[in-house]
Amino acid sequence: MDSKTSVTLLKDISLRPFNTFGMEVRAKNFTEITTESQMPDLLRLISRYEGPVLFLGGGSNVLFTCNYEGLVVKLSTKGIEIVDQDDEFVFVRGMAGECWDDYVQFCVQRNFGGLENLSLIPGNVGSSPIQNIGAYGVEIKDTFYMLDAVSLRTGEFREFYADECAFGYRSSVFKHELKGHYLILSVTFRLQKHPLLNTSYGAIPAELQAMGEAPTVRSIAQAVANIRRSKLPDPTEIGNAGSFFKNPVVGQTVYNEIKSRYPGLPAYPAENGAKLAAGWLIEQCGWKGYREGDAGVHAKQALVLVNYGKATGNQIYALAVEIIESVKEKFDVLLEPEVNII
């Protein structure tokens, strides 16, 4: 069999290199996909496999609490290409296993506008639509054009366009109705040749001023990277999965009540209410910088839970539960994890 199309099934593999929390857990079975030509072989394997199957991209949005008693498929397909363009827009396709920030920088260096506010987000291109990832006033739904996927049940290849993805806050059809039904193979974004810059997020103008730069695609990307590095830990140095919790959306009445008690409450407009800053809520409950053993809350950003070395997934999860309970007690607001807990 051609080694480029065959799929090798490995047993009892450490997943520590494949999750940014750095959890030392093991997969009963493991395989890695590096090219689309392996898909038929992979689909045959999955159809015969008796047990759960987990697809891993960058491993930056998962917390393992135990060994995985199934098959882990690591997606490592690479490639970025311009597939179409006109006077206004350029369409850039990224393979699912491509590093998200490498994809963003490919676009930024060519002055393609729309993704610069999403610089330095960990993870891979294929995972981005599932979460509708967002930061600094931008979500990927703003520039998403389409994706290619394959049905895990029938092997049928199909395209999904933006209006078929049911994008919401950190949500999509792939996180709900179609969860586990399709494997995303590539994603194409429609980017601007004449960029409309988004500097609505407060920290960006201040950082641009500190840099002595006018707003451009490149300067905004650099400003966002600077801001992220100033308050978010590098997963290669301290295990983490970025923002552990979603920013909660509450109704107008709840927002008004909390705002009356805490005038400094940071919030953003949302449909029928307001989106609260989860990090601020957690900080008000005294968690920022908290540490018990090797499980902790980052000292510069309370939204980030960290593994200082040898914390277990269960210890991180127990800490998350305590935080959720304390925020609920103090503000009567329920936090939801953004990270997938396995």
C-alpha positions as CSV (number, residue, x, y, z in Angstrom):
1,M,0.0,0.0,0.0
2,D,1.2,3.5,-0.8
3,S,2.6,5.0,2.4
4,K,1.2,8.4,1.4
5,T,-2.4,7.2,1.4
6,S,-2.3,4.5,4.1
7,V,-3.2,5.2,7.7
8,T,-1.1,3.7,10.4
9,L,-2.8,2.7,13.7
10,L,-0.7,3.2,16.7
11,K,-1.4,1.9,20.3
12,D,-1.0,3.5,23.7
13,I,0.3,6.9,22.6
14,S,1.0,9.8,24.9
15,L,-1.2,12.8,24.1
16,R,1.0,15.3,26.0
17,P,2.6,16.7,22.9
18,F,-0.9,17.2,21.3
19,N,-2.7,19.3,23.9
20,T,-1.7,22.8,25.0
21,F,-2.6,22.1,28.7
22,G,0.2,19.6,28.6
23,M,-1.8,16.8,30.2
24,E,0.0,13.5,30.4
25,V,-2.8,11.2,29.2
26,R,-2.7,8.4,26.7
27,A,-4.8,7.3,23.7
28,K,-5.7,3.7,23.4
29,N,-5.3,4.1,19.6
30,F,-3.8,7.0,17.5
31,T,-3.3,8.0,13.9
32,E,-2.1,11.1,12.1
33,I,-3.4,12.4,8.8
34,T,-1.1,14.5,6.7
35,T,-2.8,14.5,3.3
36,E,-6.3,14.5,2.0
37,S,-5.4,11.4,0.0
38,Q,-5.5,9.4,3.2
39,M,-9.2,10.2,3.8
40,P,-10.7,7.1,2.1
41,D,-8.4,4.9,4.2
42,L,-9.3,6.9,7.3
43,L,-13.0,6.6,6.7
44,R,-12.7,2.9,6.2
45,L,-10.8,2.6,9.5
46,I,-13.4,4.7,11.3
47,S,-16.3,2.6,9.9
48,R,-14.7,-0.5,11.3
49,Y,-13.5,1.0,14.6
50,E,-15.5,-0.2,17.6
51,G,-15.2,2.7,20.1
52,P,-15.2,6.5,20.3
53,V,-13.2,8.6,17.9
54,L,-11.8,12.0,18.7
55,F,-10.3,14.4,16.1
56,L,-7.5,16.7,17.4
57,G,-6.3,19.8,15.6
58,G,-4.0,22.0,17.6
59,G,-5.2,20.6,20.9
60,S,-5.6,24.2,22.2
61,N,-9.3,23.9,23.1
62,V,-9.4,20.7,25.1
63,L,-8.9,19.5,28.7
64,F,-8.2,15.8,29.1
65,T,-9.3,14.5,32.5
66,C,-8.4,10.9,31.8
67,N,-6.9,8.6,29.2
68,Y,-8.8,8.4,26.0
69,E,-10.2,4.8,25.5
70,G,-10.8,5.2,21.8
71,L,-9.2,6.4,18.6
72,V,-7.5,9.9,18.4
73,V,-7.1,11.2,14.9
74,K,-4.5,14.0,14.7
75,L,-5.2,16.3,11.7
76,S,-1.9,17.6,10.3
77,T,-2.8,18.5,6.7
78,K,-0.9,21.7,5.6
79,G,-1.3,24.3,2.9
80,I,-2.5,27.8,2.2
81,E,-3.5,29.1,-1.2
82,I,-5.3,31.9,-3.0
83,V,-8.2,30.2,-4.8
84,D,-10.0,33.2,-6.4
85,Q,-10.0,37.0,-6.4
86,D,-11.7,40.1,-7.9
87,D,-11.3,43.8,-7.5
88,E,-12.6,43.9,-4.0
89,F,-12.0,40.5,-2.4
90,V,-9.5,37.6,-2.3
91,F,-10.4,34.1,-1.3
92,V,-7.8,32.3,0.7
93,R,-8.0,28.5,1.5
94,G,-6.3,26.9,4.4
95,M,-6.0,23.2,5.1
96,A,-7.5,22.0,8.4
97,G,-4.2,21.1,10.0
98,E,-2.6,24.5,9.2
99,C,-1.6,26.6,12.2
100,W,-4.2,29.3,12.6
101,D,-1.7,32.1,13.2
102,D,0.4,31.0,10.3
103,Y,-2.7,31.4,8.1
104,V,-3.5,34.8,9.6
105,Q,0.1,36.0,9.0
106,F,0.0,34.8,5.4
107,C,-3.0,37.1,4.9
108,V,-1.6,40.0,7.0
109,Q,1.7,40.0,5.0
110,R,-0.2,40.4,1.8
111,N,-2.4,43.2,3.2
112,F,-5.6,41.1,3.0
113,G,-8.0,42.6,5.6
114,G,-10.3,40.9,8.0
115,L,-8.4,38.5,10.2
116,E,-5.7,40.8,11.7
117,N,-7.6,41.1,14.9
118,L,-7.4,37.3,15.3
119,S,-3.6,37.2,15.4
120,L,-1.9,34.8,17.8
121,I,-5.0,32.7,18.6
122,P,-3.8,29.2,19.3
123,G,-5.2,26.3,17.3
124,N,-5.7,25.2,13.7
125,V,-7.6,26.4,10.7
126,G,-10.0,23.5,10.7
127,S,-11.2,24.1,14.3
128,S,-11.9,27.8,13.7
129,P,-15.5,27.5,12.3
130,I,-16.6,25.0,15.0
131,Q,-16.1,27.6,17.7
132,N,-16.6,30.7,15.5
133,I,-13.4,31.9,17.2
134,G,-13.3,35.6,17.9
135,A,-11.2,38.3,19.7
136,Y,-10.8,42.1,19.8
137,G,-14.1,42.9,18.2
138,V,-14.0,40.3,15.3
139,E,-15.3,36.8,14.8
140,I,-14.5,34.5,11.9
141,K,-18.1,34.6,10.7
142,D,-17.4,38.2,9.5
143,T,-15.1,36.9,6.8
144,F,-15.9,33.2,6.5
145,Y,-16.8,32.1,2.9
146,M,-17.0,28.3,2.9
147,L,-15.5,25.0,4.1
148,D,-15.0,21.6,2.6
149,A,-16.0,18.6,4.8
150,V,-16.5,14.9,4.6
151,S,-19.4,13.0,6.1
152,L,-18.0,10.4,8.6
153,R,-21.0,8.2,8.1
154,T,-21.4,8.2,4.3
155,G,-18.0,9.4,3.0
156,E,-19.7,12.1,1.0
157,F,-17.7,15.3,0.4
158,R,-19.7,18.5,0.6
159,E,-19.3,22.3,1.0
160,F,-20.8,24.4,3.7
161,Y,-21.3,28.1,3.1
162,A,-21.7,30.8,5.8
163,D,-25.5,30.7,5.9
164,E,-25.4,26.9,6.5
165,C,-23.1,27.1,9.5
166,A,-25.5,28.7,12.1
167,F,-22.7,30.8,13.5
168,G,-23.3,32.2,17.0
169,Y,-21.2,33.4,19.9
170,R,-18.5,30.7,20.1
171,S,-20.9,28.4,18.3
172,S,-21.8,26.8,15.0
173,V,-23.8,23.9,13.6
174,F,-20.7,21.8,13.9
175,K,-20.8,22.2,17.7
176,H,-24.4,21.2,18.0
177,E,-26.7,19.6,15.3
178,L,-23.8,18.2,13.2
179,K,-21.3,17.5,16.0
180,G,-19.5,14.3,15.2
181,H,-21.1,14.1,11.7
182,Y,-18.5,15.8,9.6
183,L,-14.8,16.2,9.4
184,I,-13.7,19.7,8.2
185,L,-10.9,19.4,5.6
186,S,-10.3,23.1,4.6
187,V,-11.7,26.5,5.2
188,T,-11.9,29.5,2.8
189,F,-12.2,33.1,3.9
190,R,-13.2,36.1,1.8
191,L,-10.8,38.9,2.7
192,Q,-10.7,42.6,1.7
193,K,-8.2,44.0,-0.8
194,H,-9.2,47.5,0.5
195,P,-9.3,46.7,4.2
196,L,-11.9,48.2,6.5
197,L,-10.0,48.2,9.8
198,N,-11.6,47.4,13.1
199,T,-10.1,49.3,16.0
200,S,-13.3,49.2,18.1
201,Y,-11.7,47.2,20.9
202,G,-10.4,49.7,23.5
203,A,-6.9,48.2,23.9
204,I,-6.0,48.4,20.2
205,P,-5.9,52.2,19.8
206,A,-3.9,52.5,23.0
207,E,-1.4,49.9,21.8
208,L,-1.1,51.5,18.4
209,Q,-0.4,54.8,20.1
210,A,2.3,53.2,22.2
211,M,3.8,51.6,19.1
212,G,3.7,55.0,17.3
213,E,1.8,53.4,14.4
214,A,-1.2,54.4,12.4
215,P,-3.9,51.7,11.9
216,T,-3.0,49.2,9.1
217,V,-3.6,45.5,8.7
218,R,0.0,44.8,9.8
219,S,0.1,47.3,12.7
220,I,-3.2,46.0,14.1
221,A,-2.0,42.4,13.8
222,Q,1.1,43.4,15.7
223,A,-0.8,45.4,18.3
224,V,-3.1,42.4,19.0
225,A,-0.1,40.1,19.3
226,N,1.5,42.6,21.7
227,I,-1.7,42.7,23.8
228,R,-2.1,39.0,23.9
229,R,1.5,38.4,24.8
230,S,1.3,40.9,27.6
231,K,-1.5,39.1,29.4
232,L,-1.8,35.6,28.1
233,P,0.7,32.8,28.9
234,D,2.6,31.0,26.2
235,P,1.4,27.4,26.1
236,T,4.9,26.2,25.4
237,E,6.0,27.7,28.8
238,I,2.8,27.3,30.9
239,G,0.1,24.8,30.0
240,N,-3.2,26.4,29.2
241,A,-5.9,26.5,26.6
242,G,-6.4,30.3,26.4
243,S,-9.8,31.5,27.6
244,F,-11.3,28.7,29.6
245,F,-14.8,30.3,29.9
246,K,-17.2,32.0,27.5
247,N,-18.2,35.6,28.2
248,P,-21.7,35.2,29.5
249,V,-24.6,36.9,27.7
250,V,-27.4,38.1,30.1
251,G,-30.7,39.9,29.7
252,Q,-31.0,43.7,30.1
253,T,-32.7,43.4,33.5
254,V,-29.9,41.2,34.9
255,Y,-27.3,43.5,33.4
256,N,-28.9,46.6,34.9
257,E,-29.1,45.0,38.3
258,I,-25.4,44.0,38.3
259,K,-24.4,47.3,36.9
260,S,-26.2,49.1,39.7
261,R,-24.1,47.2,42.3
262,Y,-20.9,47.2,40.3
263,P,-20.6,50.4,38.3
264,G,-17.2,49.3,36.9
265,L,-18.7,46.2,35.2
266,P,-17.3,45.9,31.7
267,A,-19.9,44.8,29.2
268,Y,-20.6,44.8,25.4
269,P,-23.9,45.1,23.6
270,A,-25.6,41.7,22.8
271,E,-28.9,40.7,21.4
272,N,-31.6,41.4,24.0
273,G,-29.0,42.3,26.6
274,A,-25.3,42.5,27.3
275,K,-22.2,40.3,27.1
276,L,-20.2,40.5,30.4
277,A,-16.5,40.1,30.7
278,A,-16.0,36.7,32.4
279,G,-12.5,37.5,33.4
280,W,-13.7,40.5,35.3
281,L,-16.4,38.5,37.1
282,I,-13.8,35.9,38.1
283,E,-11.3,38.5,39.3
284,Q,-14.0,40.1,41.5
285,C,-14.4,36.7,43.2
286,G,-10.7,36.8,44.1
287,W,-9.5,34.1,41.8
288,K,-6.9,36.0,39.8
289,G,-3.4,34.6,40.5
290,Y,-4.9,31.7,42.6
291,R,-2.8,28.5,42.7
292,E,-3.3,25.2,44.4
293,G,-0.5,22.8,43.6
294,D,0.2,23.1,39.9
295,A,-3.4,24.1,39.0
296,G,-4.1,27.8,39.0
297,V,-5.6,31.0,37.5
298,H,-3.2,33.1,35.5
299,A,-1.9,36.2,37.4
300,K,-2.5,38.6,34.5
301,Q,-5.8,37.2,33.0
302,A,-8.3,35.5,35.3
303,L,-10.1,34.0,32.3
304,V,-7.1,31.6,31.7
305,L,-6.6,28.5,33.8
306,V,-3.1,27.1,33.8
307,N,-1.1,24.0,34.5
308,Y,2.2,25.0,36.1
309,G,3.6,21.5,35.5
310,K,2.0,18.4,36.8
311,A,-1.6,19.3,37.4
312,T,-4.1,16.7,36.3
313,G,-7.1,17.4,34.2
314,N,-9.4,16.6,37.1
315,Q,-7.6,19.2,39.2
316,I,-8.0,21.9,36.5
317,Y,-11.7,20.9,36.1
318,A,-12.3,21.0,39.9
319,L,-10.9,24.5,40.0
320,A,-13.2,25.5,37.1
321,V,-16.2,24.2,39.0
322,E,-15.2,26.2,42.1
323,I,-14.9,29.3,40.0
324,I,-18.3,28.7,38.3
325,E,-19.9,28.2,41.7
326,S,-18.4,31.4,43.2
327,V,-19.4,33.6,40.2
328,K,-22.9,32.2,40.4
329,E,-23.1,32.9,44.1
330,K,-21.8,36.5,43.8
331,F,-23.4,37.6,40.6
332,D,-26.1,35.0,39.9
333,V,-24.5,34.5,36.5
334,L,-23.6,31.0,35.2
335,L,-20.3,30.7,33.4
336,E,-19.9,28.1,30.7
337,P,-16.6,26.5,29.7
338,E,-15.3,27.4,26.3
339,V,-12.9,24.5,26.4
340,N,-14.0,21.0,25.6
341,I,-13.7,18.7,28.6
342,I,-13.0,15.1,27.9
